Structures are given as C-alpha cells and as structure tokens.
Amino acid sequence: MLSVPYGSRVCIAVDRGAAANHRHQRESRTATTTQPVHHPESSAGFNNVLLQAEPLWASAERAGRRVVVTHVPFGGDKSDRGVHFQGYRGIAGRDGVINARTSKPQPAQSWENLPSSVVPPLEMNFTIGASRFYGLLIDDPSDPQKGYDTLLVNSSRDGKEVKAKLKSEPAGPGGELFGANRSMSRQMTVAMQLFISGYSSLNQTGVIFFFFTRPTHEIISRPDLVNAASSTTRAFIGNGANPLYAQGALGPTLPNGGDGTAEARYLETVSFAQHQLAETNRWALEQLPWEFFVAYTPFPDEAEHMWRASSTRAFPVFAKILPTGYVPFCNRFTDYRTNCSAS
C-alpha cells in the first residue's frame, strides 16, 4: 500500500486523445451529411511551442512545493526546480525486431567460454544503433522448458561477456523487468524482450525473435538523487511497439488475416513499457521527497490511435474484436491508475 504524505497530491496524466477525437468526430456529424466535420485545431499536441500556460508543476514549485515529475512530455519545460525524469527527451533511435529471417541462427563457432546447453548453442548476430552484438541461443539446463529457451546477448564471441540474459517471460508486477535486461551502448540504454516458442534448428520451425526498445540517454534533472535506484527505475521505454505492430513486424495483424498473435505480442510490449513506468513511479514516490507528484502514461491512448479511432475507417473488423480482446487489457491500466492516484 502506498503511503502518501499528508497534504500532498499525486496526479496521473493519461493520454485519451484518440478516443476523445473519435467521439468528437462522430458527434460532429449532422442530419444532412454523413461526412465528419473537420475542425481547424488539428495540430500535433506534442509541440512545446503550444505550451503557453504555466504547467501545474511550475506553479507548485513557484509556491515552494517539492515537486517530482516522471516522464511527462515537456515535463522539464518552464521549470528550474524539482526532480524531473525526462525519458521522452532522451530518445536517440528507433525500436526494432530481430528474428530468424533478419539474423538466421547458425551453429555457434569460434566462441570462448560457451555456457552449458542441453542442445548445441546457436549464434545470432545483429546491430543496434552503431553497436554490434552476438546472440547465443541455448537450452538452459536449469530451465524446465524443453528446447531453446534463453538468449544471451554478448559484446563479443565470449560467453563471459554477457550484456543481457533474456527469457521468454512476461513483465512482472514488481521488481526488475522479467524477460528483459538493459544493454549499454555508448552510454545509451536499450531494453530487450524475447519471444520464443518451440523453435527447432533442424527444420527451422517454431518462433524466435526479440524486440528491442528505442535507445535512450538518461535525462534526469537531479541525477545525484537517483544513484541508489535500480536499473529498471532509471531505464526508459515509454511506449509499446506500435509502429512495428502496424508494419507487421510482430506477425500478421487481424485486419491482414492474422489470428491475434500479433496483437497479443503488441500488448505484451505495452505491459513491458507500463511495468517500467510503474517501477519508476513506485521508487520515486517512496524514495524522493515530494509534495506534488505528476506521472504520465501513454496508455490506453496509444492502442486507441491504432484500433478504436480507425476502426470505423480502415479496420471495421475491430468493432467486433475490441470487446473481448482489447477492453480487458485496457482495464488493467485503469486499475493501475486507480491504485496510484490515491491522495
């Protein structure tokens, strides 16, 4: 249970733009036309030029309140005090997917210090940003799952130079990111998530790929205050793999004949990102001095941009799919906001 200091306030900023815009366009139709009415104010909201009013955290700081702001877009603008985590400002690249087509697993050769594996290890080489990595796919003897179940990400062909150990597991409700690790490359952070199911090197069957997040620089207004924080707290993911999902990188989407697997994988990347945001908030709420706390999440609006807002245009099939597939998942984020907004 979160203990909130007396007289303090927690504000959770939630993106709901897509649903609101979709509803506004629907209600703007008239009895004499079936075309939506287009309104002049259609500029992108993520533009600090449009930020003319004083943000709430700036007003609170000016009033002498101790303020913490976690990953709110433009959260450090017009503010010279408080503690501001500014993950979106530190984004330095794109997310991506490495799979058996882009990097075909091959028998591991010329390696030193190969780890134990029930079956012969396989190698997958790939590049993130300007850095080269060597992936080692093994069947971990300590893992009861049969077949390849672990991917070791290395900076060289040396089993002792492991940068990340990936398991195909969902992001957990607390603590470190399960199924993901941070990989440092030129002082940038990348989180990785493995998807693997029944992969066989003999007949190339099953599924194996992993998702890596956008490389980010750590931008925190008071880095001296977060030295004791965990790697998950100091990392930043910020969004699910929505561009990759739309491009079909997670598998065929439902409108394109998919069976829902791509949607399930996308929602897992959403849970991945939301878990990391929650860990930052949990740590900051408990460890930093504050009287006014502002947190941000892009969910469920991110999915609504792809699904709900476009369901009546390009993807009418989603009108039938949303009630059973999408809404229950969004309710998980509603529960999260409810649990974190007590004051």
N, C-alpha and C positions, 0 to 999 in steps of 0.2 A: 504494500500500500504506500503510495506516495504521500509524504508529509509536506504540505505547503506552508511556508511561514505566514503567520497572522498578518493580515493587511496587504498581502502580496497577491498578484494576479498572474494567471497563465493564459496566454492567447494562442490558439491553434489556427493558423491561416490555412485554409483548404481551398484548392482550385476547384470550382464547379462551373467554369465558364462555358464548356461545351453544352452541357445540359440546359443551362440558362439561355444560351444563344439559340439552341434548337427550339426551346419552348417559345422564346420571343418571336422567332420567325413564324412558328406555327400560329401563334395568336395574332400575328400581323396580317393574316390573310383576310380578305373582305368577302362579302357576299357576291360581289360582282366580278371577282377574279380568282383564279386558282394559283397565281404566281405570288411568291413571297415578296414582301415589301423590303427593299434594301435601304438601310439607314446609313447616313453619311459617316458616323463614327465607327469605323471598322479597322482602325489602326491596331497593330500588334501591341498588346499590353506590356510586354517585357521590353520597355524602352524607357530609360531613366530620364529622357527629355520630357516625358509626360508627367514625371513626378514633381508636381508643383506645390502640393500641400506638404506640410511638415509631417513626417511619419510619426506614429504613436510613440515609438521608442525614443525618437529625438525629443519629443515633448516630455516624456518621462525623465530622460536624462537631464533636460534643462531644469526640471523641477527637483533635481537632486536625487532621483531614484537610481538604484543599482539595477542595471539592465543587462539581460543576456538575450541574444537573438541568434537562432540556429538555422542557417541555410535558407533564409528568406531572400528571394531575389531583390537585389539592391538594398540588402539589409544593412550595409555599412554606409550608404549614401546619407549625406546631411547629418552625420554623427561623428563625433570625435571622442566619445567616451563609451563605456560599456564593453562587453565582450561579444564580438560578432564572428560567428562561423560563416564564411562566405564561400561555400563549396562551388556554387554555380560560376563564380568569377574565376575559379581556378581550373576550369575545364580546358584541356590542352590537346584534344584529339577526339577521335570517334570510337565508339564501341564496335565490336565485331564478333564473328563466329569462326572458329577453326574446326573443320570437320574432315572426314576421311577423303573427301574429294579435293579439298584445298591442300591437305597435307596427308597423303596416304601413309598409314602405319607400315613401317618396314622393320625387319629384324634388327635389333639393337647391335651394332658393330662398333668396334674401336672405342668402347666405353671402359672407363676405370671405375672400380668400386660399385659394380652393379648390385642393387639390392636383391633380397630374396624374392622369388616369384614362383608360384606353383606352375605357371606356364612360361615359355620363353618371353622375355620382355620385348616390347615393340617401341620403336622410336618415331616421334612426330616432331618435325622441325617447323618453326614458324617465327614470324616477326611481328612485334607490337611496337608501333612508332618506329624508332630508329634502332631498336634493340633486337638482337637475335636470341631465341630461346630454343632449348632442346627438351621436348617432352618425352617422358618414359612411361609407357603404359604397362602396368604389371597386374598380376593377380596376387594381392596381398595375402600371405599365409595366415595372418591374424584376422582376416575378414571372412566371415562365414559365407558370403556371397560367392557363388561359383563363377569362374571366368574373370575376365579383366574387370577390375573394379576401382582402380586407383591410377591417377595420372600425376607423376612427379614432374614439376617444371624446373628445369635446370638452366644455369647460365653457360654451361659447357658440358661436354660429354664425360661428366664425372658425377657418379651417384652421390657424392658428398656435397656437391654444390647445389643443393635443393633450395629453390626460391619459394616454392609453394607445393603443397600436397593436397590434391583435390580428390574428394569423394563425391559420388553422385547421391547427395542427400539434400533435403530441403533446408532453407534457412531456419534456424532455431528461434524460439521465442525470447531468448535472453543469452547473455554472454557473447562469445565470439561468433563470427559468421560460420555456420556449419556448412561444409561443402564448398568453402571458398577461402582463399588466402590473398594476402596483399603481395604484389610483386613490385619491387622498387626498380625504376629505370630512369636514370638521370634525374633523380630527386622527384620523380613523379610516381603516383600510386595507381595501380591497376588491380581491381578485384576480379576474380575468376570463378566461374561456376561450371561444374561438369555435368553433362547429361550422357549416360551410357546405359545400354540395355542389351544384354545378350550378344555382345559383339564377338565374332569369331574371325580369327585371322586366316583360317583355312579357306572359307568360302565367302569372306567379306560380307557376312550377314550381320544383322543387328544394327544398333545405332551407337555412334560415338561422335560427340562434338562437345566443345566447350565454348562458353560465352565469356568474353572479357569486356569490362566496362571501360568507359572513356578514361584515358589518362588524366589525372588531375594533380595540380600543385596544391599544397596545403596553404590556405589563406585564412588565418585567424588573427584578429586584431590584437589579442594578448596571448601569443604563443607560450609565454613563460608560465601561464596558468594551467596549461594542459599537458605538461611534461609527464605527469603520472597517469594520463589517460591511456586506455588500451588502443591497439591498432585499429580496431573496429570503430571506436569513437572518433578517432582522428581521420579515418578514411572518409571518402565521399563517393556515393553512387548517383543518387539524385533522381533517377528515372528508370523505368523498365526499358526493355529492348523494343520499344515501339517502332522505330524505323526499320530495324531488322525483321521484325514480325511482318510489317507491311510489305517488305521486299521478298518475303517468302523464305528468309534465311533460317527460320525456325521450323520450316515444313510448310506444306500447302495450307493456306488459310481456308476457313469454312466456305467463304464465297467462291473460292477457287477449287472446290471439290475435296477439301481436307476433311478429316474425321474428328477434328477438335484437338488433336495433339499439339498443333502449333499454338493454339490459344492457351492450352494448359502450360506449355513451356513459357509463353509470354507472361502468364500470370505468376509463374514461379520467379521470373526475373523481377516482377513487381514486388513480390514478397521479399525477395532478396534486398531490393533497394529500401523498402519500407522498414525492414528489420534494422538496417544500418542507421537510418534516420532515428528510429526509436532508441537505439543504443546511445547515440549522441545526446538525445534529449534526456534520457534516463541519467546518464553520467552528469551532464551539466546541471540538471535540477538538483541532484544530490550533492555535488561537489563544489559548485561555484556559488558565491554569494549573490543573491538577486532579490529584487522586489518586483520587477516587471519582466516577465519571460515571454518571448514570442518565438513560436516554432512554425514550421511550414511543411506541408506535404503536397505533392502534385497529384495525389490520388484521391478519389477515382477519376478526376477530370481527364487525366492522360488517356485512359481507356475509352472514356466517353467521346473524346475527339475522334477516335478511330471507329467506334462502334455505334454509340447512341446517336450522335449528331449526324452521322452519314447513313444511318440505317434506312431512312426514307428516300435516299437518293441512289447511291451506288450499290448499297448492300441491303436490300429489303429482306433478305433471308434472316438477318439478325433480329428482326422483330419477333421471330418465333424462338430464337436461340437464347436471347438475353435473359428471360425469366429463370431458366434452370441453370445456365452456365455462368452468367456474368453477375447478376444481382447478389447472389450469396457471397461471392468473393468481395464485392464492394462493401457488404455489411461488415466484413472483418475490419475494414478500415474505419467504418462508422464506430465500431466498438472501440477501436484504438483511440479515436479522437475523444470519445466519451470518457474513457479511463484516464486520459492525460489532461483533461480540461477542468478538473476539479479545482476549486479555489476556496 
